[in-house]
Amino acid sequence: MTAAVIIAIASYHITIAHRHRPSPNTNLISREPRRSIMTFSRPKLILVLQLAVVLRGAYNASSLSLSSSTLFHCMPMLSRGGGMPMTRRSRISFKNPFVLNMAQDEKDYISPMRQRPRPEGGDVAYTNENILRQLRYYNNIRQVGGDDCILDVYARDPNPISAAASTTTSTTINADDEEEKQIIEKKDKVLIRYWFVGKVARCTGTVSPEQAIARQYNLLEEHACRIRPIELGRYFGTIEMCMAPGNTEIFMAQNDPCIRLQKVPRFVEGVGEVALLEVGLNLEIVTNQGVGFCIYRDEDGDGVVPA
């Protein structure tokens, strides 16, 4: 009860002091503005409010240091000396600026992870839900169409290698022999390494092989860079995809001349009209112990056996 009375008295005198502040036209030199007899100065007013808090049993060491700040936030206009109004102060001025800087630095450090943008690519962005959805479509199409609707997809390594560098033996060749000349020419050819990325399924009646790969190009390219980060990672956005008949990995590894790789353009006419449920994708899985599956071909995609 006593605390409530003291707070009420203090608020009353603050109101009186605020009403009797001088007008802008008052000449402070010739005339001193009127001042309430019972107006408290700022230190006394703070002391009165602290006394009220003590009587209520809520006073502690922290309230003593923040009493001045609390007073300014609760009562914006106080009377000081000649009754001039005091400006409102911000609560943040009473805090340690070093602590504020540390908190801001910590927020800036973790905010990029919390606000990570969604991967680009739209409905074929490299996300878990898109990969699982296309895998489900792949299984559904394969159950109906069989192996005839499957395509093997390879990513072309931008760094070619020499066929002569891949040989482990050297022989003396007679240049007059026509057969040995062909061996020399074969050694001088440049080999291209193609990394296996996965398998694509399509509805053969409505989607062409080029459209099936181009529709899911972003997923294929992103996955190729992830399974071969050293060889392909820095070339994201420029990687070329090639296709081969489905389930021909063994024949490709044996350099079967009957099977050729065919380059697929990134953009194909009519690809925007292909629905995602008409195509599917089964991406290659590479473990930490695996080295990945690759084949060596020439620029045209024909099989070349290193001499």
SETIMAR-20484 format. One record per atom (N, C-alpha, C): x negated, y negated, z; residue in one letter; atom name. Coordinates in steps of 0.2 Angstrom, whole numbers, plus 5000, padded with zeros to 4 digits. Layout:
BEGIN
X  Y  Z  A  CA
...
//
This chain:
BEGIN
4996  5006  5000  M  N
5000  5000  5000  M  CA
4996  4994  5000  M  C
4990  4994  5004  T  N
4986  4988  5005  T  CA
4982  4987  4998  T  C
4980  4992  4995  A  N
4977  4991  4989  A  CA
4981  4988  4983  A  C
4987  4991  4983  A  N
4992  4988  4978  A  CA
4993  4980  4979  A  C
4994  4978  4986  V  N
4995  4971  4987  V  CA
4989  4967  4985  V  C
4982  4970  4986  I  N
4976  4966  4984  I  CA
4976  4965  4977  I  C
4978  4971  4973  I  N
4977  4970  4966  I  CA
4982  4965  4963  I  C
4988  4965  4966  A  N
4994  4961  4964  A  CA
4992  4954  4965  A  C
4988  4952  4971  I  N
4986  4945  4972  I  CA
4981  4943  4967  I  C
4976  4948  4966  A  N
4971  4946  4961  A  CA
4973  4945  4954  A  C
4978  4949  4952  S  N
4981  4948  4945  S  CA
4985  4941  4945  S  C
4988  4939  4951  Y  N
4992  4933  4951  Y  CA
4987  4927  4950  Y  C
4981  4927  4954  H  N
4977  4921  4953  H  CA
4973  4921  4947  H  C
4972  4927  4943  I  N
4969  4927  4937  I  CA
4974  4923  4932  I  C
4981  4925  4933  T  N
4986  4922  4928  T  CA
4986  4914  4930  T  C
4985  4912  4936  I  N
4985  4905  4937  I  CA
4979  4901  4934  I  C
4973  4905  4935  A  N
4967  4902  4932  A  CA
4968  4901  4924  A  C
4971  4906  4921  H  N
4972  4906  4914  H  CA
4977  4900  4912  H  C
4982  4899  4915  R  N
4986  4894  4914  R  CA
4983  4887  4914  R  C
4979  4886  4919  H  N
4976  4880  4920  H  CA
4969  4878  4917  H  C
4968  4882  4912  R  N
4962  4881  4908  R  CA
4963  4875  4904  R  C
4958  4871  4902  P  N
4958  4864  4899  P  CA
4960  4865  4892  P  C
4964  4860  4889  S  N
4966  4860  4882  S  CA
4960  4858  4878  S  C
4960  4859  4871  P  N
4954  4857  4867  P  CA
4953  4850  4867  P  C
4958  4846  4868  N  N
4958  4838  4868  N  CA
4955  4835  4875  N  C
4954  4840  4880  T  N
4952  4837  4886  T  CA
4945  4834  4886  T  C
4944  4829  4889  N  N
4937  4826  4889  N  CA
4934  4828  4896  N  C
4929  4833  4895  L  N
4926  4836  4901  L  CA
4921  4831  4904  L  C
4919  4826  4901  I  N
4915  4821  4905  I  CA
4919  4816  4909  I  C
4924  4814  4907  S  N
4928  4809  4910  S  CA
4933  4812  4915  S  C
4935  4818  4913  R  N
4940  4821  4918  R  CA
4939  4828  4919  R  C
4939  4830  4925  E  N
4938  4837  4926  E  CA
4944  4841  4926  E  C
4945  4846  4922  P  N
4952  4850  4922  P  CA
4954  4852  4929  P  C
4961  4853  4929  R  N
4964  4855  4935  R  CA
4962  4862  4936  R  C
4961  4864  4942  R  N
4959  4871  4944  R  CA
4963  4873  4950  R  C
4966  4879  4950  S  N
4970  4882  4955  S  CA
4965  4882  4962  S  C
4968  4881  4967  I  N
4964  4881  4973  I  CA
4962  4888  4975  I  C
4967  4893  4973  M  N
4965  4900  4975  M  CA
4962  4904  4970  M  C
4960  4900  4964  T  N
4956  4904  4959  T  CA
4950  4907  4961  T  C
4949  4914  4960  F  N
4943  4917  4962  F  CA
4937  4916  4957  F  C
4931  4916  4959  S  N
4926  4916  4954  S  CA
4925  4923  4952  S  C
4921  4924  4947  R  N
4921  4931  4944  R  CA
4917  4936  4949  R  C
4912  4934  4953  P  N
4909  4939  4958  P  CA
4914  4941  4963  P  C
4918  4936  4965  K  N
4923  4937  4971  K  CA
4929  4941  4968  K  C
4931  4940  4962  L  N
4936  4944  4959  L  CA
4934  4951  4959  L  C
4928  4953  4956  I  N
4926  4959  4956  I  CA
4925  4963  4963  I  C
4923  4959  4968  L  N
4923  4962  4974  L  CA
4930  4963  4977  L  C
4935  4959  4975  V  N
4941  4961  4978  V  CA
4944  4967  4974  V  C
4943  4968  4968  L  N
4945  4974  4964  L  CA
4941  4980  4967  L  C
4935  4980  4968  Q  N
4931  4985  4971  Q  CA
4934  4987  4978  Q  C
4935  4982  4982  L  N
4938  4984  4988  L  CA
4945  4987  4988  L  C
4949  4986  4983  A  N
4955  4989  4982  A  CA
4954  4997  4980  A  C
4949  4998  4976  V  N
4947  5005  4974  V  CA
4944  5009  4980  V  C
4941  5005  4984  V  N
4938  5009  4990  V  CA
4944  5011  4995  V  C
4949  5006  4995  L  N
4955  5008  5000  L  CA
4959  5014  4997  L  C
4959  5015  4990  R  N
4962  5020  4987  R  CA
4958  5027  4987  R  C
4952  5026  4989  G  N
4948  5033  4990  G  CA
4945  5035  4983  G  C
4945  5031  4978  A  N
4942  5033  4972  A  CA
4936  5029  4970  A  C
4932  5026  4975  Y  N
4926  5023  4973  Y  CA
4920  5027  4973  Y  C
4916  5026  4969  N  N
4910  5030  4969  N  CA
4904  5026  4965  N  C
4898  5029  4965  A  N
4893  5025  4962  A  CA
4894  5023  4955  A  C
4897  5027  4951  S  N
4898  5025  4944  S  CA
4903  5020  4943  S  C
4908  5020  4947  S  N
4913  5014  4947  S  CA
4910  5008  4948  S  C
4905  5008  4952  L  N
4902  5001  4954  L  CA
4898  4998  4948  L  C
4895  5002  4944  S  N
4891  5000  4938  S  CA
4896  4998  4932  S  C
4902  5001  4932  L  N
4906  5000  4927  L  CA
4912  4995  4929  L  C
4912  4993  4935  S  N
4918  4989  4937  S  CA
4918  4982  4933  S  C
4912  4980  4931  S  N
4913  4973  4927  S  CA
4915  4975  4920  S  C
4913  4980  4917  S  N
4916  4982  4911  S  CA
4923  4984  4911  S  C
4925  4987  4916  T  N
4933  4989  4917  T  CA
4937  4983  4918  T  C
4934  4978  4921  L  N
4938  4972  4922  L  CA
4939  4968  4916  L  C
4934  4968  4912  F  N
4934  4964  4905  F  CA
4939  4967  4901  F  C
4940  4974  4901  H  N
4944  4978  4896  H  CA
4952  4977  4899  H  C
4952  4977  4905  C  N
4959  4977  4908  C  CA
4962  4969  4908  C  C
4958  4964  4909  M  N
4960  4957  4909  M  CA
4955  4953  4904  M  C
4958  4952  4898  P  N
4953  4949  4893  P  CA
4951  4942  4895  P  C
4955  4938  4898  M  N
4954  4931  4899  M  CA
4953  4930  4907  M  C
4947  4928  4909  L  N
4945  4926  4916  L  CA
4943  4919  4916  L  C
4944  4916  4922  S  N
4942  4909  4924  S  CA
4935  4909  4927  S  C
4931  4905  4924  R  N
4924  4904  4926  R  CA
4923  4897  4927  R  C
4920  4895  4933  G  N
4918  4888  4934  G  CA
4923  4883  4933  G  C
4923  4880  4927  G  N
4927  4875  4925  G  CA
4933  4877  4922  G  C
4935  4883  4922  G  N
4941  4886  4919  G  CA
4940  4888  4912  G  C
4934  4888  4909  M  N
4933  4890  4902  M  CA
4935  4897  4901  M  C
4938  4899  4896  P  N
4940  4906  4895  P  CA
4934  4910  4893  P  C
4933  4916  4895  M  N
4928  4921  4893  M  CA
4930  4925  4887  M  C
4925  4927  4883  T  N
4927  4931  4877  T  CA
4927  4939  4880  T  C
4930  4943  4876  R  N
4931  4950  4877  R  CA
4925  4953  4875  R  C
4922  4958  4880  R  N
4916  4961  4879  R  CA
4918  4968  4877  R  C
4913  4971  4873  S  N
4914  4978  4871  S  CA
4911  4983  4876  S  C
4915  4988  4877  R  N
4913  4993  4882  R  CA
4906  4996  4880  R  C
4904  4996  4873  I  N
4898  5000  4871  I  CA
4892  4996  4873  I  C
4893  4990  4875  S  N
4887  4986  4876  S  CA
4884  4988  4883  S  C
4888  4991  4887  F  N
4885  4994  4894  F  CA
4882  5001  4893  F  C
4882  5004  4887  K  N
4879  5010  4886  K  CA
4872  5010  4884  K  C
4868  5015  4885  N  N
4861  5015  4883  N  CA
4861  5016  4875  N  C
4858  5011  4872  P  N
4858  5012  4864  P  CA
4853  5018  4862  P  C
4849  5020  4866  F  N
4845  5026  4864  F  CA
4849  5032  4864  F  C
4853  5033  4869  V  N
4858  5038  4869  V  CA
4862  5038  4863  V  C
4865  5032  4861  L  N
4869  5031  4855  L  CA
4866  5033  4849  L  C
4859  5031  4848  N  N
4856  5033  4842  N  CA
4855  5041  4841  N  C
4853  5044  4847  M  N
4852  5051  4847  M  CA
4859  5055  4845  M  C
4864  5052  4848  A  N
4871  5055  4846  A  CA
4872  5054  4838  A  C
4871  5048  4836  Q  N
4872  5047  4829  Q  CA
4867  5051  4824  Q  C
4861  5052  4826  D  N
4856  5056  4822  D  CA
4859  5064  4822  D  C
4861  5066  4828  E  N
4863  5073  4828  E  CA
4870  5074  4824  E  C
4874  5069  4824  K  N
4880  5070  4820  K  CA
4878  5070  4812  K  C
4873  5065  4810  D  N
4871  5065  4803  D  CA
4868  5072  4801  D  C
4864  5075  4806  Y  N
4861  5081  4805  Y  CA
4866  5087  4803  Y  C
4871  5088  4807  I  N
4875  5093  4806  I  CA
4881  5092  4802  I  C
4882  5085  4800  S  N
4888  5084  4796  S  CA
4888  5087  4789  S  C
4882  5087  4786  P  N
4882  5090  4779  P  CA
4884  5097  4779  P  C
4883  5101  4784  M  N
4885  5108  4785  M  CA
4893  5109  4786  M  C
4895  5104  4790  R  N
4902  5104  4791  R  CA
4906  5102  4785  R  C
4903  5097  4781  Q  N
4907  5094  4776  Q  CA
4904  5097  4769  Q  C
4902  5103  4769  R  N
4899  5106  4763  R  CA
4905  5106  4757  R  C
4903  5103  4751  P  N
4908  5103  4746  P  CA
4910  5110  4743  P  C
4915  5111  4740  R  N
4917  5117  4737  R  CA
4913  5118  4731  R  C
4911  5124  4729  P  N
4907  5125  4723  P  CA
4910  5123  4717  P  C
4907  5121  4712  E  N
4910  5118  4706  E  CA
4911  5125  4701  E  C
4916  5124  4697  G  N
4918  5129  4692  G  CA
4925  5130  4692  G  C
4929  5127  4696  G  N
4936  5128  4696  G  CA
4939  5135  4698  G  C
4943  5138  4694  D  N
4945  5145  4696  D  CA
4940  5150  4695  D  C
4934  5149  4692  V  N
4929  5154  4692  V  CA
4923  5151  4695  V  C
4924  5147  4701  A  N
4918  5145  4705  A  CA
4915  5151  4709  A  C
4909  5151  4710  Y  N
4906  5156  4714  Y  CA
4908  5157  4721  Y  C
4914  5159  4722  T  N
4916  5160  4729  T  CA
4918  5167  4730  T  C
4919  5169  4737  N  N
4921  5176  4738  N  CA
4928  5178  4736  N  C
4932  5173  4736  E  N
4939  5175  4734  E  CA
4939  5176  4726  E  C
4936  5172  4723  N  N
4936  5172  4715  N  CA
4932  5179  4713  N  C
4927  5181  4716  I  N
4923  5187  4715  I  CA
4928  5193  4716  I  C
4931  5193  4722  L  N
4935  5199  4723  L  CA
4941  5199  4719  L  C
4944  5193  4717  R  N
4950  5193  4713  R  CA
4948  5196  4706  R  C
4942  5194  4703  Q  N
4940  5196  4696  Q  CA
4938  5204  4697  Q  C
4936  5206  4702  L  N
4934  5213  4703  L  CA
4941  5217  4703  L  C
4946  5215  4706  R  N
4952  5218  4706  R  CA
4955  5218  4699  R  C
4955  5213  4696  Y  N
4957  5213  4689  Y  CA
4953  5218  4684  Y  C
4946  5218  4686  Y  N
4942  5223  4682  Y  CA
4944  5230  4683  Y  C
4946  5232  4689  N  N
4948  5239  4690  N  CA
4955  5240  4687  N  C
4959  5235  4687  N  N
4966  5237  4684  N  CA
4965  5237  4677  N  C
4961  5233  4674  I  N
4961  5234  4666  I  CA
4957  5240  4664  I  C
4952  5242  4668  R  N
4948  5248  4667  R  CA
4953  5255  4667  R  C
4957  5255  4672  Q  N
4962  5260  4673  Q  CA
4966  5261  4667  Q  C
4968  5256  4664  V  N
4973  5256  4659  V  CA
4969  5257  4652  V  C
4964  5253  4651  G  N
4960  5253  4644  G  CA
4955  5258  4644  G  C
4952  5260  4649  G  N
4946  5265  4649  G  CA
4940  5261  4648  G  C
4935  5265  4645  D  N
4928  5262  4644  D  CA
4928  5258  4638  D  C
4933  5258  4633  D  N
4933  5254  4627  D  CA
4934  5247  4629  D  C
4936  5245  4634  C  N
4937  5238  4636  C  CA
4932  5235  4640  C  C
4926  5239  4641  I  N
4921  5237  4645  I  CA
4915  5234  4641  I  C
4912  5229  4644  L  N
4906  5226  4641  L  CA
4900  5225  4646  L  C
4894  5227  4644  D  N
4888  5226  4648  D  CA
4885  5219  4647  D  C
4884  5215  4652  V  N
4881  5208  4651  V  CA
4874  5208  4654  V  C
4870  5205  4650  Y  N
4863  5203  4652  Y  CA
4861  5196  4651  Y  C
4857  5194  4656  A  N
4855  5187  4656  A  CA
4848  5187  4653  A  C
4847  5182  4648  R  N
4840  5182  4645  R  CA
4835  5178  4649  R  C
4829  5181  4650  D  N
4824  5177  4654  D  CA
4821  5172  4649  D  C
4821  5166  4652  P  N
4818  5160  4647  P  CA
4811  5161  4646  P  C
4807  5165  4650  N  N
4800  5165  4650  N  CA
4798  5172  4646  N  C
4796  5171  4639  P  N
4795  5177  4635  P  CA
4788  5180  4637  P  C
4787  5186  4636  I  N
4780  5189  4637  I  CA
4778  5192  4631  I  C
4771  5193  4630  S  N
4768  5196  4624  S  CA
4768  5204  4624  S  C
4770  5207  4619  A  N
4770  5214  4618  A  CA
4763  5217  4619  A  C
4758  5213  4617  A  N
4751  5216  4618  A  CA
4749  5215  4626  A  C
4752  5211  4629  A  N
4750  5210  4637  A  CA
4753  5216  4640  A  C
4758  5219  4638  S  N
4762  5224  4642  S  CA
4759  5231  4641  S  C
4754  5232  4636  T  N
4751  5238  4635  T  CA
4745  5239  4640  T  C
4744  5246  4642  T  N
4739  5247  4647  T  CA
4733  5251  4643  T  C
4733  5252  4637  T  N
4728  5255  4633  T  CA
4726  5251  4627  T  C
4720  5252  4625  S  N
4718  5249  4619  S  CA
4714  5254  4614  S  C
4716  5253  4608  T  N
4713  5258  4603  T  CA
4710  5254  4597  T  C
4705  5257  4594  T  N
4702  5255  4588  T  CA
4706  5256  4582  T  C
4708  5251  4578  I  N
4713  5252  4573  I  CA
4709  5251  4566  I  C
4710  5255  4561  N  N
4708  5254  4554  N  CA
4713  5249  4551  N  C
4711  5243  4549  A  N
4715  5239  4546  A  CA
4718  5241  4539  A  C
4714  5246  4536  D  N
4716  5248  4529  D  CA
4722  5253  4530  D  C
4723  5255  4535  D  N
4729  5260  4536  D  CA
4735  5256  4537  D  C
4740  5257  4533  E  N
4747  5254  4533  E  CA
4750  5255  4539  E  C
4750  5261  4542  E  N
4754  5263  4548  E  CA
4751  5259  4554  E  C
4744  5259  4554  E  N
4741  5255  4560  E  CA
4742  5248  4559  E  C
4743  5245  4553  K  N
4745  5238  4552  K  CA
4752  5236  4556  K  C
4756  5241  4555  Q  N
4763  5240  4558  Q  CA
4762  5240  4566  Q  C
4758  5244  4568  I  N
4757  5244  4575  I  CA
4754  5237  4578  I  C
4749  5234  4574  I  N
4746  5228  4576  I  CA
4752  5223  4576  I  C
4756  5223  4570  E  N
4761  5218  4570  E  CA
4766  5219  4576  E  C
4767  5225  4578  K  N
4772  5226  4584  K  CA
4769  5223  4590  K  C
4762  5224  4591  K  N
4759  5221  4597  K  CA
4759  5213  4597  K  C
4759  5210  4591  D  N
4759  5203  4591  D  CA
4766  5200  4592  D  C
4771  5204  4592  K  N
4778  5202  4593  K  CA
4779  5199  4601  K  C
4783  5195  4602  V  N
4785  5193  4608  V  CA
4791  5196  4611  V  C
4790  5199  4617  L  N
4796  5202  4620  L  CA
4800  5198  4625  L  C
4806  5199  4625  I  N
4810  5195  4629  I  CA
4813  5200  4634  I  C
4813  5198  4641  R  N
4816  5202  4646  R  CA
4823  5200  4647  R  C
4827  5205  4648  Y  N
4835  5204  4649  Y  CA
4837  5207  4655  Y  C
4839  5203  4660  W  N
4841  5206  4666  W  CA
4849  5208  4666  W  C
4850  5214  4669  F  N
4857  5216  4669  F  CA
4861  5212  4675  F  C
4867  5209  4673  V  N
4871  5205  4677  V  CA
4877  5208  4680  V  C
4880  5212  4676  G  N
4886  5215  4678  G  CA
4890  5218  4672  G  C
4897  5220  4673  K  N
4901  5222  4668  K  CA
4907  5218  4667  K  C
4910  5217  4661  V  N
4916  5213  4660  V  CA
4921  5217  4657  V  C
4927  5217  4659  A  N
4933  5220  4656  A  CA
4938  5215  4653  A  C
4941  5217  4648  R  N
4945  5213  4644  R  CA
4951  5217  4642  R  C
4957  5213  4640  C  N
4962  5216  4637  C  CA
4961  5215  4629  C  C
4960  5221  4626  T  N
4957  5221  4620  T  CA
4962  5218  4615  T  C
4969  5218  4616  G  N
4973  5216  4611  G  CA
4974  5208  4611  G  C
4972  5205  4616  T  N
4973  5198  4617  T  CA
4967  5194  4618  T  C
4961  5197  4620  V  N
4955  5193  4622  V  CA
4949  5196  4618  V  C
4945  5192  4615  S  N
4939  5194  4611  S  CA
4934  5195  4616  S  C
4928  5199  4614  P  N
4923  5200  4619  P  CA
4919  5193  4620  P  C
4919  5189  4616  E  N
4916  5182  4617  E  CA
4920  5178  4622  E  C
4926  5178  4621  Q  N
4931  5175  4626  Q  CA
4931  5178  4633  Q  C
4930  5184  4633  A  N
4930  5187  4640  A  CA
4924  5185  4644  A  C
4918  5184  4641  I  N
4912  5182  4644  I  CA
4912  5175  4645  I  C
4914  5171  4640  A  N
4914  5164  4641  A  CA
4919  5161  4646  A  C
4924  5165  4647  R  N
4929  5163  4652  R  CA
4926  5164  4659  R  C
4922  5169  4660  Q  N
4919  5170  4667  Q  CA
4911  5168  4667  Q  C
4909  5163  4662  Y  N
4902  5162  4662  Y  CA
4899  5159  4668  Y  C
4903  5155  4671  N  N
4900  5152  4677  N  CA
4899  5157  4683  N  C
4903  5162  4684  L  N
4902  5167  4688  L  CA
4896  5171  4686  L  C
4895  5173  4680  L  N
4890  5177  4678  L  CA
4883  5173  4679  L  C
4883  5167  4677  E  N
4877  5163  4677  E  CA
4875  5162  4684  E  C
4879  5160  4689  E  N
4878  5159  4696  E  CA
4875  5166  4699  E  C
4878  5171  4697  H  N
4876  5178  4700  H  CA
4869  5180  4697  H  C
4868  5178  4691  A  N
4861  5180  4688  A  CA
4856  5176  4692  A  C
4857  5170  4694  C  N
4852  5166  4697  C  CA
4851  5168  4704  C  C
4856  5171  4707  R  N
4856  5173  4714  R  CA
4852  5180  4715  R  C
4853  5184  4710  I  N
4850  5191  4710  I  CA
4842  5190  4708  I  C
4841  5185  4704  R  N
4834  5184  4701  R  CA
4832  5177  4702  R  C
4832  5175  4708  P  N
4830  5168  4710  P  CA
4824  5165  4707  P  C
4819  5170  4707  I  N
4812  5167  4705  I  CA
4812  5167  4697  I  C
4815  5172  4694  E  N
4814  5171  4686  E  CA
4819  5167  4683  E  C
4825  5166  4686  L  N
4831  5163  4683  L  CA
4833  5157  4687  L  C
4832  5156  4693  G  N
4835  5151  4698  G  CA
4834  5144  4695  G  C
4828  5142  4693  R  N
4827  5135  4691  R  CA
4830  5134  4684  R  C
4833  5139  4680  Y  N
4835  5138  4674  Y  CA
4843  5138  4674  Y  C
4846  5137  4680  F  N
4853  5137  4680  F  CA
4856  5131  4676  F  C
4861  5133  4672  G  N
4864  5128  4667  G  CA
4862  5129  4660  G  C
4857  5133  4659  T  N
4854  5134  4652  T  CA
4853  5141  4651  T  C
4855  5146  4655  I  N
4854  5153  4654  I  CA
4858  5156  4649  I  C
4855  5160  4644  E  N
4859  5163  4639  E  CA
4861  5170  4641  E  C
4868  5171  4639  M  N
4870  5178  4641  M  CA
4871  5182  4634  M  C
4870  5189  4635  C  N
4870  5193  4629  C  CA
4874  5199  4632  C  C
4878  5202  4627  M  N
4882  5208  4628  M  CA
4880  5214  4624  M  C
4882  5220  4627  A  N
4881  5226  4624  A  CA
4887  5230  4625  A  C
4888  5236  4622  P  N
4893  5240  4623  P  CA
4893  5243  4630  P  C
4899  5244  4633  G  N
4900  5246  4640  G  CA
4897  5253  4642  G  C
4894  5253  4648  N  N
4891  5259  4650  N  CA
4885  5262  4646  N  C
4881  5258  4643  T  N
4875  5260  4639  T  CA
4869  5258  4642  T  C
4868  5258  4649  E  N
4862  5256  4652  E  CA
4857  5261  4651  E  C
4858  5267  4651  I  N
4853  5272  4649  I  CA
4850  5272  4642  I  C
4855  5271  4638  F  N
4852  5270  4631  F  CA
4848  5264  4630  F  C
4850  5258  4633  M  N
4846  5252  4633  M  CA
4839  5253  4636  M  C
4839  5257  4641  A  N
4833  5258  4645  A  CA
4828  5262  4640  A  C
4831  5266  4636  Q  N
4827  5271  4631  Q  CA
4826  5267  4625  Q  C
4828  5261  4624  N  N
4827  5257  4618  N  CA
4830  5260  4612  N  C
4836  5262  4613  D  N
4839  5265  4607  D  CA
4840  5260  4602  D  C
4838  5262  4596  P  N
4839  5257  4590  P  CA
4846  5256  4588  P  C
4850  5260  4590  C  N
4857  5260  4588  C  CA
4861  5255  4592  C  C
4858  5253  4597  I  N
4862  5248  4602  I  CA
4858  5241  4602  I  C
4862  5236  4600  R  N
4858  5229  4600  R  CA
4862  5225  4605  R  C
4858  5220  4607  L  N
4861  5215  4611  L  CA
4863  5209  4607  L  C
4869  5206  4608  Q  N
4872  5201  4605  Q  CA
4873  5195  4609  Q  C
4870  5189  4607  K  N
4871  5183  4611  K  CA
4878  5180  4611  K  C
4880  5178  4617  V  N
4886  5175  4618  V  CA
4886  5168  4619  V  C
4889  5164  4615  P  N
4889  5156  4616  P  CA
4893  5155  4623  P  C
4891  5149  4626  R  N
4893  5147  4632  R  CA
4901  5144  4631  R  C
4902  5141  4626  F  N
4909  5139  4624  F  CA
4911  5142  4618  F  C
4917  5145  4619  V  N
4921  5148  4613  V  CA
4927  5145  4612  V  C
4929  5145  4606  E  N
4936  5142  4604  E  CA
4942  5146  4607  E  C
4946  5143  4610  G  N
4952  5147  4613  G  CA
4951  5150  4620  G  C
4945  5149  4623  V  N
4944  5152  4630  V  CA
4948  5149  4635  V  C
4950  5142  4634  G  N
4955  5139  4639  G  CA
4961  5142  4640  G  C
4964  5146  4634  E  N
4970  5149  4634  E  CA
4970  5156  4637  E  C
4964  5159  4639  V  N
4964  5165  4642  V  CA
4965  5165  4649  V  C
4970  5169  4651  A  N
4972  5170  4658  A  CA
4967  5174  4662  A  C
4966  5172  4668  L  N
4961  5176  4672  L  CA
4963  5183  4673  L  C
4969  5185  4673  L  N
4971  5192  4674  L  CA
4970  5196  4668  L  C
4968  5193  4662  E  N
4967  5197  4656  E  CA
4960  5199  4656  E  C
4956  5196  4660  V  N
4948  5198  4660  V  CA
4947  5200  4667  V  C
4941  5204  4668  G  N
4939  5206  4675  G  CA
4931  5206  4675  G  C
4928  5206  4681  L  N
4921  5206  4682  L  CA
4919  5210  4687  L  C
4914  5214  4686  N  N
4911  5219  4691  N  CA
4903  5217  4691  N  C
4901  5213  4696  L  N
4894  5210  4696  L  CA
4890  5215  4699  L  C
4883  5215  4697  E  N
4878  5219  4699  E  CA
4876  5218  4706  E  C
4875  5223  4710  I  N
4873  5223  4717  I  CA
4866  5225  4718  I  C
4862  5220  4720  V  N
4855  5222  4721  V  CA
4853  5221  4729  V  C
4850  5226  4732  T  N
4848  5226  4739  T  CA
4841  5223  4739  T  C
4839  5223  4745  N  N
4832  5220  4747  N  CA
4827  5225  4744  N  C
4828  5231  4744  Q  N
4823  5236  4742  Q  CA
4823  5237  4734  Q  C
4829  5235  4731  G  N
4829  5236  4724  G  CA
4825  5230  4720  G  C
4823  5232  4714  V  N
4820  5228  4710  V  CA
4824  5225  4704  V  C
4830  5227  4703  G  N
4834  5225  4698  G  CA
4833  5229  4691  G  C
4838  5229  4687  F  N
4837  5233  4681  F  CA
4836  5228  4675  F  C
4831  5229  4671  C  N
4830  5224  4665  C  CA
4827  5228  4659  C  C
4828  5226  4654  I  N
4826  5229  4647  I  CA
4822  5224  4643  I  C
4818  5227  4639  Y  N
4813  5222  4635  Y  CA
4816  5223  4627  Y  C
4817  5217  4625  R  N
4819  5217  4618  R  CA
4816  5211  4614  R  C
4817  5211  4607  D  N
4814  5206  4604  D  CA
4819  5200  4603  D  C
4817  5195  4600  E  N
4821  5189  4599  E  CA
4828  5190  4596  E  C
4829  5195  4592  D  N
4835  5197  4589  D  CA
4839  5202  4593  D  C
4836  5204  4599  G  N
4840  5209  4603  G  CA
4839  5216  4601  G  C
4834  5218  4596  D  N
4832  5225  4594  D  CA
4828  5228  4599  D  C
4828  5234  4600  G  N
4824  5238  4605  G  CA
4816  5238  4602  G  C
4812  5237  4607  V  N
4805  5237  4605  V  CA
4801  5241  4610  V  C
4798  5246  4608  V  N
4794  5250  4613  V  CA
4787  5247  4614  V  C
4785  5245  4619  P  N
4778  5242  4620  P  CA
4773  5247  4618  P  C
4768  5245  4614  A  N
4763  5250  4612  A  CA
4758  5251  4617  A  C
//
